[in-house]
Amino acid sequence: MWTGEGESKVLYVQTHGVNDPGRCATPFFLAASAAAMDAEVMIYFTMYGPTLLQRDVIDKIGPKGDRGQPLSYFIDQATGLDVRLLVCQPSLDLNDLTLDDLIDDVTMIGGAAFNDLAITADAVVSF
């Protein structure tokens, strides 16, 4: 699933969701930073993480509530630098979501694909 040869590969794992907005922007910020350093970067959303990718949520929450940038700002930074967003299918079920509830360009993967990414990544960081 990694595409680049010779690039550093960084996989971020986001487990927190809309109920913990203070933890929502950091994975996107760090992923954008790593991508700007020419790493190949993906963020995998599992457990409650997929709730952050809901179309009707990304402009309503942020790390500082209404005093800072909305989550969509950090998502746009990351995806603008080619960070790929991946979601766990069972976690969609856990949160009563479907892929259609999420923003565009989110890819659903299973456990085997995630494990392959984690095994072959140069770094795995979890939030």
N, C-alpha and C positions, 0 to 999 in steps of 0.2 A: 504494500500500500504506500510505502515511502517511494517518492519518485526520483529524488536527486541522488546523484552519485558524488561522494566525497563531501557533501554538506553535513554539518552537524544536524542531528535530528533530536528535537525536543518535543516531548509529549506532556501536556498539562492535563490534569484530571480535576474536574470541578464537581464536587459532591454537594455543595451548598446551593440553596435556591433563593426564591423571593423572600422567604422568611428571615433571611440573614443578609440584608442588602449591603452591609459593610464589607462583605466578602465577595461581592459580585464583580467588581471591576478589576481586581488585581490579576486574575489569570489572563484577561484580555490585554492589560497593560504590559505584563511581562512577556506575553506571546508576541505582541507587536514589537517590543524591544528586541527579542531574540530574532524575529524575522528581519528586522532592520540590520541585524548583524550577519545576515545571509544564512541563517539557519532555516531548515525546513521545520515548520511548527504546526502542531495540531492541538486542539483542545477537545477532550472527551468529556461529555456531560453525562453523569450517572447519578443514581440515587435521586436527590432533589434538584440537581443541576439543570435538568431540562426545563424547569419552570422559568429559568432566566431567558430562555430563547423564545418565549411566547410573543407573538406579534403585538398583542395588546398590552405588553408589560414593559418592553425595552425603553419606552420613552417616559414611563411613570416612576421608575426606580433608579437609584444611583447610590454610590457609596456614601454620600453625604445628604441623602434625601433631596429636598428641594434647594439646597444651597450649593450644589456642585453640578457637574455634567451628568446628564442622564446616561444610563447604561448603553444606549444606542451609540453614543459618542465613542465609547471604548470598543464596542463591537466593530464599528466602521473603521476605526484605526487599525485593528487587527486584521480584519478581512481585506482592507485596502492594501495590506502588505502580504497578502496570500496565505494568511493563517487559515487552516481548514478547521471547520467545526463538525464534530462527530457526536452522535447521540446514541445512547444505549436503549435498545428497543424495550426490554423489560422495565426500564425506568420511565419510559413514556406511559406504560400501563400503570405503574405505581402512582403516577401523578394525573391519571385520567386524561392524558394528552394523546394526540396523534401527530404524525409528521406535518400534517396540514395546519396544525395550530402554531407551528414554529415559523420563524423567519426563513427567508429563502436561503438556499445553498447550505443547508444542514444535511449531512449524510448519516443515515442510520447504519450502525454496524453491530455485529454480534460479539459474543465473548471471545471466540477464537481469533477474530480479527483484532480485537483490542489487545489480547495477549501477544499476538505477533508484533503489533506496534510497540508494545512495552518492552518486549525482549530485544528488539532491534534498535530501539532508541538509544541515543547517547546519554539522555537524561530524562527522567520521569519526575514530575513535580506535582504534588497533590494539594488541593485546597478543599 
